[in-house]
Amino acid sequence: MTSSWIGGVSIGAVLMLPGCSEQPQKVARTEQQIHAGDSAVASGAPRIHLYQCDDDRTLFVNFKDKGLTVKLRHDAWASAVVLTAPSQGLPYIGESIIATFSGNHITIKVPGKRPVICQKQVT
């Protein structure tokens, strides 16, 4: 086998560097990935995830569009605020509101107000 030399380094040696065959480390799944498969239940109602917020309110969350769209409401029958994320792992953005998921928490930011942090409830 003939190796080509570039700047004094053998290309053949570069191809055999240790670590190239290591298994990739598992990366935590984003909320978008977790809920990408969410679909309506048999009754036709969308799956609702409940969060308890630090302002003592409950937040109802529905994921749509393969997890890239989220609907937020503080009352199950109120009209929802719809937010979208441009891709997996990025914050959800809506008109004057940003929502960021981290583990079992969602942080909601509205200009001029303090951030509200909500924790997912076990259902």
Secondary structure as UniProt FT lines:
FT   STRAND          5..6
FT   TURN            7..8
FT   STRAND          9..10
FT   HELIX           11..15
FT   TURN            18..21
FT   HELIX           31..34
FT   TURN            35..37
FT   TURN            42..43
FT   STRAND          49..53
FT   TURN            54..55
FT   STRAND          58..64
FT   HELIX           65..67
FT   STRAND          69..73
FT   TURN            76..77
FT   STRAND          81..84
FT   TURN            88..89
FT   STRAND          92..94
FT   TURN            95..96
FT   STRAND          97..102
FT   TURN            103..104
FT   STRAND          105..109
FT   TURN            111..112
FT   STRAND          116..120
//
